[in-house]
């Protein structure tokens, strides 16, 4: 059956909106009709080669939809069920999984190398980060679908698949923000907006949002920021000025740039925690000297997928949504059609907006 999709023909090439031939689900597979998909900066990192992906590929890894059909052996979902796509399913058997660190699963992305569909001309296609959500429908491994939480529209639930899990997890799992602590979030995109809300939910006393664009202040404050700083050479000094010259207890970096990672570190108080969520390229080199590492006593940590376990965290996030503590609409800056994805990529390159949502 042919469906429309956004295909990346080669690294560095623009996306092409075209028809693809999608097979019926085989054993252990599920076919999903997409309700919505978020346009995430990680998709941009895949398209420009910052993160490796077999091509040609259908990108899109943050989505939700309705099960159309299931293959042999699939029992946890049925046709008609609403599901959230999980682009990094854990195998449950590798060393990381045995330690409970499912977000570091060694086999999580093994499905991205598979051929899951073909162009109408017969060219093999790979499923981006496992799930190929930039399409009207997709076929994925059963491990890549989780039941959608009750009471959350599928168009909103799409954002749970990456931005919200990552931003919430960075604050609650990686940085472990405690009530009364001060927090700075660097980068007010979709993940950053989710992190701001997560810091508010955690009871942070002061939440400073930092971004290169002054235009994002309204978005940031709506998400929970108490203060807003336009990024510059004096960012760390400004943040210390807002925190009694101490610096914040926790800085969460969501941009993946050397300059913002360094600024986040410099904005953290002595003994505080700096968590890096953003995905930067190999050219983004960050340097520290040995004396400052000793003197400041800070903790610098990476954070993959919010250090989250989607199966465990989705019900928690759903409860926050139903209680009105977490507003997914605050993350969406525009709702677009499938044809609008290339323009959304251009907006991300220009540093505009929080999160575009493709509504099918």
C-alpha positions in Angstrom: 0.0 0.0 0.0 1.4 3.4 -1.0 1.5 6.2 1.6 3.1 9.7 1.5 6.3 10.3 3.5 9.2 12.7 3.9 12.3 10.9 2.5 15.9 11.8 3.1 17.6 10.7 -0.1 21.2 11.3 1.0 23.0 13.0 3.9 22.9 16.8 3.4 20.1 16.6 0.8 16.7 18.3 1.4 13.8 16.1 2.3 11.5 15.0 -0.5 7.8 14.5 0.1 6.9 11.5 -2.0 5.0 8.2 -2.1 6.4 5.0 -0.6 5.3 1.4 -0.7 4.7 0.1 2.8 4.4 -3.6 3.4 1.9 -5.4 5.7 3.3 -6.0 9.1 5.3 -9.3 9.5 5.8 -11.4 12.6 6.4 -9.1 15.6 5.5 -6.0 13.7 2.8 -3.3 14.0 1.4 -1.0 11.4 0.4 2.5 12.7 -1.6 5.3 11.1 0.1 8.5 12.4 -2.0 11.1 14.1 0.9 13.5 14.6 4.7 13.7 14.6 7.0 16.2 16.2 9.8 17.8 14.2 12.7 17.4 16.5 16.2 18.8 16.2 17.6 15.3 16.3 16.0 14.8 12.8 18.0 17.7 11.6 21.1 16.1 13.1 20.3 12.9 11.2 19.8 14.8 7.9 23.1 16.7 8.1 25.2 13.8 9.2 25.8 14.8 12.9 24.3 11.5 13.8 24.8 8.6 11.5 21.8 7.1 9.7 21.5 4.6 6.7 20.0 6.4 3.7 17.7 6.7 1.9 15.6 7.0 5.0 12.2 8.2 6.3 13.0 10.4 9.3 10.7 11.3 12.2 11.0 9.6 15.6 8.5 11.4 17.8 4.9 10.4 17.0 1.7 8.8 18.0 -1.1 7.2 16.1 -3.6 4.3 15.8 -2.8 0.6 15.2 -4.0 -0.5 11.8 -2.8 -4.1 11.8 -0.5 -6.4 13.8 1.7 -9.2 12.7 1.9 -12.7 14.2 2.9 -12.8 17.8 1.9 -9.3 18.8 -0.3 -9.3 21.8 0.1 -6.1 23.8 -1.7 -3.9 21.2 -4.6 -4.5 18.7 -6.0 -2.7 15.7 -7.8 0.4 16.8 -5.5 1.0 19.8 -3.8 4.4 20.3 0.0 4.1 20.6 3.0 6.3 21.3 6.1 5.4 19.2 9.2 4.6 21.1 12.3 5.2 18.9 14.7 3.6 21.4 13.3 0.3 22.6 15.4 -1.6 25.1 16.4 -5.2 24.5 16.4 -6.2 28.1 19.4 -8.4 27.7 22.5 -6.2 27.2 24.8 -5.0 30.0 23.1 -1.6 30.2 19.7 -3.1 30.4 20.9 -5.5 33.1 21.9 -2.5 35.2 18.5 -0.9 34.7 19.9 1.8 32.4 17.6 1.0 29.5 18.2 4.4 27.9 21.7 3.2 27.1 20.6 -0.1 25.5 23.3 -1.3 23.1 20.7 -2.6 20.7 18.2 0.2 20.8 18.9 1.5 17.3 19.6 -1.8 15.6 16.3 -1.6 13.7 17.4 1.7 11.9 19.6 -0.4 9.6 16.7 -2.5 8.4 14.9 -2.0 5.1 11.3 -1.4 6.1 9.8 0.0 2.9 10.6 1.0 -0.7 10.0 4.0 -2.9 7.5 3.6 -5.6 10.5 3.2 -7.9 11.7 0.2 -5.8 14.6 1.9 -3.9 15.1 0.4 -0.4 14.2 2.7 2.5 15.5 2.7 6.1 13.4 3.8 9.1 15.4 6.8 10.4 15.5 6.2 14.2 13.5 2.9 14.0 10.0 4.4 13.6 9.9 6.6 10.4 7.2 8.9 11.8 7.3 11.4 9.0 4.8 9.4 7.0 1.0 8.9 6.9 1.6 5.3 8.1 4.6 3.3 9.3 5.5 -0.3 10.1 7.6 -0.8 13.2 8.8 -3.5 15.6 6.2 -4.2 18.3 8.8 -3.1 20.8 8.6 0.4 19.3 4.9 1.0 20.3 3.6 1.7 23.8 -0.1 2.1 24.6 -1.1 5.7 24.5 -2.1 7.0 28.0 -5.8 7.5 28.7 -7.1 11.1 28.5 -4.4 12.4 26.3 -5.2 13.2 22.7 -3.0 11.4 20.2 -1.9 14.7 18.6 -0.5 15.7 22.0 0.8 12.3 22.9 3.1 12.4 20.0 5.3 14.8 21.9 5.7 12.3 24.7 7.9 10.2 22.4 10.9 12.4 22.6 10.8 16.1 23.7 8.8 15.6 26.9 10.5 12.3 28.0 13.9 13.9 27.4 13.2 17.3 29.0 11.3 15.8 32.0 13.9 13.1 32.5 16.8 15.5 32.3 15.4 17.4 35.3 13.9 14.5 37.3 16.2 11.5 36.5 19.6 13.0 35.5 19.9 16.3 37.4 17.4 15.1 40.1 16.2 18.6 40.9 14.9 19.1 44.4 12.2 21.5 45.6 13.7 24.9 46.4 16.7 24.5 44.1 17.5 27.0 41.3 17.7 25.8 37.7 18.9 27.3 34.4 17.8 25.8 31.1 19.9 26.6 28.0 18.0 26.4 24.7 14.3 27.1 24.5 13.3 24.5 21.8 10.9 21.6 22.4 13.2 19.8 24.9 14.1 23.0 26.7 10.4 24.0 27.1 9.7 20.6 28.5 12.6 20.9 30.9 11.3 24.3 32.1 7.9 22.7 32.9 9.7 19.8 34.6 11.7 22.2 36.8 8.4 23.9 37.8 6.8 20.6 38.6 9.9 19.7 40.7 9.4 22.8 42.8 12.4 24.8 41.7 12.5 28.2 43.4 14.0 30.1 40.4 14.0 28.9 36.8 16.2 30.8 34.4 15.7 30.3 30.6 18.6 31.1 28.3 18.4 31.3 24.5 20.0 33.2 21.7 16.6 34.6 20.6 14.9 37.3 22.6 11.7 36.3 20.8 11.4 33.1 22.9 10.9 34.8 26.2 7.1 34.6 26.1 7.3 30.8 25.3 9.8 30.3 28.1 7.8 32.2 30.8 4.6 30.3 29.8 6.5 27.1 30.4 7.6 28.1 33.9 10.7 30.4 33.6 10.9 33.0 36.3 13.7 34.8 34.5 15.0 35.1 30.9 18.5 35.7 29.7 19.5 36.3 26.1 22.7 34.4 25.5 25.9 36.4 25.3 29.4 36.4 26.6 28.1 37.6 30.0 25.4 34.9 30.4 27.1 33.2 33.4 27.7 36.5 35.1 24.0 37.4 34.6 22.8 34.1 36.0 25.1 34.5 39.1 23.6 37.9 39.5 20.2 36.4 39.7 21.2 33.8 42.3 23.0 35.9 44.9 26.3 35.6 43.1 26.3 31.8 43.7 25.1 30.3 40.4 22.3 27.9 39.9 22.1 24.5 41.6 21.4 22.8 38.3 22.0 23.8 34.7 20.4 21.8 31.9 22.0 22.4 28.4 19.6 21.5 25.5 21.4 23.1 22.5 24.4 20.8 22.1 26.9 23.7 21.4 30.3 24.1 22.9 29.7 27.7 23.9 26.4 26.9 25.7 27.8 23.8 27.4 30.6 25.9 28.7 28.2 28.7 29.8 26.0 26.2 31.6 29.0 24.9 33.5 30.1 28.4 34.4 26.6 29.3 35.5 26.5 26.4 38.0 27.3 27.0 41.6 30.2 25.4 43.4 29.1 21.8 44.0 26.2 22.0 41.6 25.2 19.8 38.7 25.4 20.5 34.9 23.5 18.1 32.7 24.1 18.1 28.9 21.1 17.0 26.9 21.8 18.6 23.5 23.4 16.6 20.7 26.5 18.4 19.4 28.8 17.5 16.5 32.4 16.3 16.9 33.6 19.7 16.0 32.0 21.2 19.2 35.0 20.9 21.5 34.6 21.9 25.2 37.7 22.5 27.3 38.2 22.6 31.1 41.4 23.0 33.1 42.3 20.6 35.8 42.3 23.2 38.6 38.7 24.4 37.9 37.4 20.9 38.0 38.9 20.4 41.4 38.0 23.9 42.7 34.4 24.1 41.6 33.5 20.5 42.6 30.7 20.5 40.0 29.2 17.4 38.4 29.1 17.4 34.6 27.0 14.6 33.1 25.6 13.6 29.8 21.9 12.6 29.4 20.5 10.3 26.8 16.8 10.3 26.2 16.3 12.0 29.6 17.7 8.8 31.3 14.1 7.7 30.9 12.3 4.3 30.8 9.4 5.2 28.5 7.2 2.3 29.8 7.6 3.5 33.3 7.6 7.3 32.7 4.7 7.6 30.2 2.0 6.9 32.9 3.7 9.5 35.2 3.7 12.1 32.5 0.1 11.3 31.7 -0.9 12.0 35.3 0.9 15.4 35.2 -1.0 16.2 32.0 -4.4 15.2 33.4 -3.8 17.2 36.5 -2.9 20.3 34.5 0.7 20.4 35.7 2.2 19.6 32.3 0.9 21.6 29.2 1.9 19.9 26.0 0.3 22.7 23.9 3.0 25.1 25.3 5.6 23.1 23.4 4.0 23.5 20.0 4.8 26.7 18.1 3.1 25.7 14.9 0.9 22.8 13.5 1.8 21.8 9.9 1.0 19.3 7.3 3.5 16.7 6.0 4.4 19.1 3.2 5.5 21.7 5.7 8.3 19.6 7.2 11.1 21.0 4.9 10.2 24.6 5.9 10.2 23.5 9.6 13.7 22.2 9.1 14.7 25.7 7.8 13.1 27.3 10.9 15.2 25.0 13.2 18.3 26.0 11.3 17.4 29.6 11.9 16.9 29.0 15.6 13.1 29.8 15.5 10.3 28.3 17.5 9.9 25.5 20.0 8.4 22.5 18.2 6.5 22.1 15.0 3.9 19.4 15.1 2.9 17.5 11.9 -0.8 16.7 12.1 -1.9 14.1 9.6 
